[in-house]
């Protein structure tokens, strides 16, 4: 991938987990696999920008690189707080030192979606991991994923993953094995 010196395949990092999940989702294609892969790729991008931004030579894409760099503080806030329901667009825009309107514009230009769906995808990705790896109830998983209302969690989960949390969890284990 051209990440020599940046990514150690044997290290237990966010990158390693994300690449494993990407490979699994691509191979098995369970319900919502595209959205889950998008969330994993976003995590990889955030990790690379945060930890190795100075080492990666981006192609000359002009102003888009500057716009993406403006979003790094927003990504930091989202990554630190997506598990809490108290995170707000105002807080994210304040961290990025831009207005809420401009934050939405940056997200749309750089990622093709607005901040709210981006955050929802990140939360649902976390919920998918909890559904696969724990026996916790939906209310606990919803709370641990930043949703204060289990019914809203189920609606968003179904919208993003094209499956209910219960159906997703009951898929055979072979859908999620490495």
Secondary structure, 3 states (H helix, E strand, C coil): CCCCCCCCCCCCCHHHHHHHHHHHHHHHCCCCHHHHHHHHHHHHHHHHHHHHCCCCCCCCCCHHHHHHHHHHHHHHHHHHHCCCCCCCHHHHHHHCCCCHHHHHHHHHHHHCCCHHHHHHHHHHHHHHHHHHHCCCCHHHHHHHCCCCCHHHHHHHHHHHHCCCHHHHHHCCHHHCCC
